[in-house]
Amino acid sequence: FSLAKLMNVSEEYGALSAIA
């Protein structure tokens, strides 16, 4: 499991949360 991948997923989730 990559930390960079985690950061990427978290960033995308944050963007979706902002839209919701």
Secondary structure, DSSP 8 states (H G I E B T S, - for coil): --HHHHHHHHHHHHHHHHH-
